[in-house]
Amino acid sequence: MAQRQRSRPGVNVFRDLEFSADEAAELLDVTQPRINDLMRGRIDLFNIEMLIDMLSKLGFRTKIVRIEPEVRWSRVTLRLGGRRRVG
């Protein structure tokens, strides 16, 4: 599950565009409580497609960039059939 974002991105978008929650709900074709969730920074309650669709309706262009996670290898020891294997 995604964690709540500290920067509260929903608040910034609506404040910058000077929309009330009711106006934003009508424009984005969602309920006003859903807009309130965004304004409280609860983006974990939305799927990525819905967030991208909302940004598009507000005139934003989106770009998805895949970032490879940092891989940290650790040494694992397995015991198979009484013989020791390290992998």
C-alpha positions as YAML, in Angstrom:
chain: A
units: angstrom
residues:
- id: 1
  name: MET
  ca: [0.00, 0.00, 0.00]
- id: 2
  name: ALA
  ca: [1.28, 3.46, -0.80]
- id: 3
  name: GLN
  ca: [2.12, 5.72, 2.08]
- id: 4
  name: ARG
  ca: [0.54, 9.09, 2.55]
- id: 5
  name: GLN
  ca: [2.61, 11.72, 0.80]
- id: 6
  name: ARG
  ca: [4.06, 14.47, 2.99]
- id: 7
  name: SER
  ca: [3.90, 17.15, 0.33]
- id: 8
  name: ARG
  ca: [0.12, 16.68, -0.05]
- id: 9
  name: PRO
  ca: [0.15, 16.96, -3.85]
- id: 10
  name: GLY
  ca: [-3.63, 17.22, -4.25]
- id: 11
  name: VAL
  ca: [-3.74, 20.36, -2.16]
- id: 12
  name: ASN
  ca: [-1.09, 22.07, -4.25]
- id: 13
  name: VAL
  ca: [-2.83, 21.42, -7.58]
- id: 14
  name: PHE
  ca: [-6.25, 22.62, -6.47]
- id: 15
  name: ARG
  ca: [-4.90, 25.62, -4.56]
- id: 16
  name: ASP
  ca: [-2.68, 26.66, -7.46]
- id: 17
  name: LEU
  ca: [-5.60, 26.41, -9.91]
- id: 18
  name: GLU
  ca: [-7.93, 28.16, -7.41]
- id: 19
  name: PHE
  ca: [-10.66, 25.50, -7.52]
- id: 20
  name: SER
  ca: [-13.06, 24.80, -4.70]
- id: 21
  name: ALA
  ca: [-13.71, 21.16, -3.89]
- id: 22
  name: ASP
  ca: [-17.16, 21.41, -5.51]
- id: 23
  name: GLU
  ca: [-15.78, 22.95, -8.70]
- id: 24
  name: ALA
  ca: [-13.00, 20.38, -8.95]
- id: 25
  name: ALA
  ca: [-15.45, 17.50, -8.37]
- id: 26
  name: GLU
  ca: [-17.70, 18.71, -11.18]
- id: 27
  name: LEU
  ca: [-14.80, 19.26, -13.58]
- id: 28
  name: LEU
  ca: [-13.20, 15.89, -12.81]
- id: 29
  name: ASP
  ca: [-16.49, 13.98, -12.72]
- id: 30
  name: VAL
  ca: [-15.92, 12.58, -9.22]
- id: 31
  name: THR
  ca: [-17.66, 13.15, -5.91]
- id: 32
  name: GLN
  ca: [-16.73, 15.99, -3.61]
- id: 33
  name: PRO
  ca: [-15.59, 13.56, -0.84]
- id: 34
  name: ARG
  ca: [-13.09, 12.07, -3.34]
- id: 35
  name: ILE
  ca: [-11.70, 15.56, -3.96]
- id: 36
  name: ASN
  ca: [-11.42, 16.02, -0.20]
- id: 37
  name: ASP
  ca: [-9.37, 12.82, -0.04]
- id: 38
  name: LEU
  ca: [-6.99, 14.29, -2.61]
- id: 39
  name: MET
  ca: [-6.82, 17.61, -0.79]
- id: 40
  name: ARG
  ca: [-5.82, 15.72, 2.38]
- id: 41
  name: GLY
  ca: [-3.02, 14.04, 0.43]
- id: 42
  name: ARG
  ca: [-4.65, 10.58, 0.44]
- id: 43
  name: ILE
  ca: [-3.42, 9.58, -3.03]
- id: 44
  name: ASP
  ca: [-3.14, 6.00, -1.76]
- id: 45
  name: LEU
  ca: [-6.94, 5.78, -2.16]
- id: 46
  name: PHE
  ca: [-6.70, 6.26, -5.95]
- id: 47
  name: ASN
  ca: [-5.31, 4.05, -8.68]
- id: 48
  name: ILE
  ca: [-2.71, 5.48, -11.04]
- id: 49
  name: GLU
  ca: [-5.09, 5.55, -14.02]
- id: 50
  name: MET
  ca: [-7.57, 7.70, -12.13]
- id: 51
  name: LEU
  ca: [-4.87, 10.14, -11.02]
- id: 52
  name: ILE
  ca: [-3.50, 10.46, -14.56]
- id: 53
  name: ASP
  ca: [-7.03, 10.97, -15.93]
- id: 54
  name: MET
  ca: [-7.68, 13.75, -13.41]
- id: 55
  name: LEU
  ca: [-4.40, 15.47, -14.26]
- id: 56
  name: SER
  ca: [-5.28, 15.26, -17.94]
- id: 57
  name: LYS
  ca: [-8.68, 16.88, -17.33]
- id: 58
  name: LEU
  ca: [-6.87, 19.69, -15.50]
- id: 59
  name: GLY
  ca: [-4.62, 20.26, -18.53]
- id: 60
  name: PHE
  ca: [-1.48, 18.55, -17.25]
- id: 61
  name: ARG
  ca: [0.64, 16.28, -19.40]
- id: 62
  name: THR
  ca: [1.99, 13.22, -17.66]
- id: 63
  name: LYS
  ca: [5.03, 11.08, -18.30]
- id: 64
  name: ILE
  ca: [5.65, 7.76, -16.60]
- id: 65
  name: VAL
  ca: [9.28, 6.96, -15.92]
- id: 66
  name: ARG
  ca: [10.36, 3.59, -14.61]
- id: 67
  name: ILE
  ca: [13.16, 3.76, -12.09]
- id: 68
  name: GLU
  ca: [15.00, 0.55, -11.35]
- id: 69
  name: PRO
  ca: [15.18, -0.22, -7.65]
- id: 70
  name: GLU
  ca: [18.60, -0.43, -6.10]
- id: 71
  name: VAL
  ca: [19.51, -4.08, -5.76]
- id: 72
  name: ARG
  ca: [21.49, -5.16, -2.74]
- id: 73
  name: TRP
  ca: [22.80, -8.67, -2.82]
- id: 74
  name: SER
  ca: [23.38, -10.59, 0.34]
- id: 75
  name: ARG
  ca: [25.05, -13.92, 0.80]
- id: 76
  name: VAL
  ca: [22.66, -16.80, 1.37]
- id: 77
  name: THR
  ca: [23.67, -20.19, 2.68]
- id: 78
  name: LEU
  ca: [21.55, -23.25, 1.83]
- id: 79
  name: ARG
  ca: [21.95, -26.74, 3.21]
- id: 80
  name: LEU
  ca: [20.85, -29.42, 0.75]
- id: 81
  name: GLY
  ca: [21.16, -33.12, 1.47]
- id: 82
  name: GLY
  ca: [23.75, -32.58, 4.16]
- id: 83
  name: ARG
  ca: [26.06, -30.74, 1.78]
- id: 84
  name: ARG
  ca: [26.67, -27.05, 2.13]
- id: 85
  name: ARG
  ca: [26.10, -24.80, -0.87]
- id: 86
  name: VAL
  ca: [26.66, -21.09, -0.97]
- id: 87
  name: GLY
  ca: [24.76, -19.02, -3.51]
...
